Amino acid sequence: MTDINNIKASEQSVLEPKRNINARDESNTAKQANDNTAARPNTVSLTDTATQIQSLQKAISDSSEVNQPRVEELRLAIADGSYKVDATELAQNMINFEQDLK
């Protein structure tokens, strides 16, 4: 086995990988492209639909979601056993709801 210190310079050049002389130019071009995009301010534009959704979300968040007095009235009626369900009316309301979805 040969001693590692005895490798000749000509043999060493065979072992070195070939270098891409354009690599530095490519990296500079990429850096300039990144600098150009960083200089521009970020902007966002919303479609009409997105604007409508945004205004609806605001309207919903501003409105009262729960009719608290009615909830309390129903809670007490259920607790004391006075709450009665009309099965016919409930079934008709379910049918009407399903038809409205179509």
C-alpha contacts under 8 A as a table, 3 or more apart, distances in Angstrom:
res1	aa1	res2	aa2	distance
2	T	6	N	7.19
3	D	6	N	5.48
3	D	7	I	7.52
4	I	7	I	5.92
7	I	11	E	6.57
7	I	12	Q	6.89
8	K	11	E	5.32
8	K	12	Q	6.34
9	A	12	Q	4.94
9	A	13	S	6.52
10	S	13	S	5.45
10	S	14	V	6.99
11	E	14	V	5.37
11	E	15	L	6.82
12	Q	15	L	5.15
12	Q	16	E	6.54
13	S	16	E	5.28
14	V	17	P	7.86
20	N	23	A	5.46
21	I	24	R	6.85
22	N	25	D	5.24
22	N	26	E	6.20
23	A	26	E	5.12
23	A	27	S	6.17
24	R	27	S	5.22
24	R	28	N	6.23
25	D	28	N	5.17
25	D	29	T	6.24
26	E	29	T	5.10
26	E	30	A	6.23
27	S	30	A	5.08
27	S	31	K	6.13
28	N	31	K	5.02
28	N	32	Q	6.17
29	T	32	Q	5.13
29	T	33	A	6.24
30	A	33	A	5.07
30	A	34	N	6.26
31	K	34	N	5.08
31	K	35	D	6.15
32	Q	35	D	4.98
32	Q	36	N	6.19
33	A	36	N	5.15
33	A	37	T	6.45
34	N	37	T	5.27
34	N	38	A	6.10
35	D	38	A	5.05
35	D	39	A	6.23
36	N	39	A	5.27
36	N	40	R	6.79
37	T	40	R	5.38
38	A	41	P	7.39
46	L	49	T	7.92
46	L	50	A	5.76
46	L	51	T	6.23
47	T	50	A	5.17
47	T	51	T	6.27
48	D	51	T	5.09
48	D	52	Q	6.22
49	T	52	Q	5.08
49	T	53	I	6.18
50	A	53	I	5.04
50	A	54	Q	6.09
51	T	54	Q	5.05
51	T	55	S	6.29
52	Q	55	S	5.17
52	Q	56	L	6.16
53	I	56	L	5.06
53	I	57	Q	6.10
54	Q	57	Q	5.16
54	Q	58	K	6.36
55	S	58	K	5.09
55	S	59	A	6.25
56	L	59	A	5.01
56	L	60	I	6.14
57	Q	60	I	5.14
57	Q	61	S	6.14
58	K	61	S	5.12
58	K	62	D	6.14
59	A	62	D	5.13
59	A	63	S	6.28
60	I	63	S	5.25
60	I	64	S	7.97
60	I	65	E	7.85
61	S	64	S	7.76
64	S	67	N	7.38
66	V	71	V	7.85
67	N	70	R	5.55
67	N	71	V	6.33
68	Q	71	V	5.03
68	Q	72	E	6.17
69	P	72	E	5.17
69	P	73	E	6.20
70	R	73	E	5.00
70	R	74	L	6.23
71	V	74	L	5.23
71	V	75	R	6.09
72	E	75	R	4.99
72	E	76	L	6.22
73	E	76	L	5.35
73	E	77	A	6.27
74	L	77	A	5.03
74	L	78	I	6.12
74	L	83	Y	7.32
75	R	78	I	5.27
75	R	79	A	6.11
76	L	79	A	4.99
76	L	80	D	6.17
77	A	80	D	5.40
77	A	81	G	5.97
77	A	82	S	5.03
77	A	83	Y	4.88
78	I	81	G	5.11
78	I	82	S	6.28
78	I	83	Y	5.14
79	A	82	S	7.87
80	D	83	Y	7.90
81	G	84	K	7.95
85	V	90	L	7.54
86	D	89	E	5.42
86	D	90	L	6.17
87	A	90	L	5.04
87	A	91	A	6.07
88	T	91	A	5.17
88	T	92	Q	6.19
89	E	92	Q	5.13
89	E	93	N	6.15
90	L	93	N	5.14
90	L	94	M	6.26
91	A	94	M	5.12
91	A	95	I	6.30
92	Q	95	I	5.09
92	Q	96	N	6.17
93	N	96	N	5.07
93	N	97	F	6.08
94	M	97	F	5.07
94	M	98	E	6.25
95	I	98	E	5.19
95	I	99	Q	6.25
96	N	99	Q	5.12
96	N	100	D	6.19
97	F	100	D	5.13
97	F	101	L	6.51
98	E	101	L	5.26
98	E	102	K	6.97
99	Q	102	K	5.47
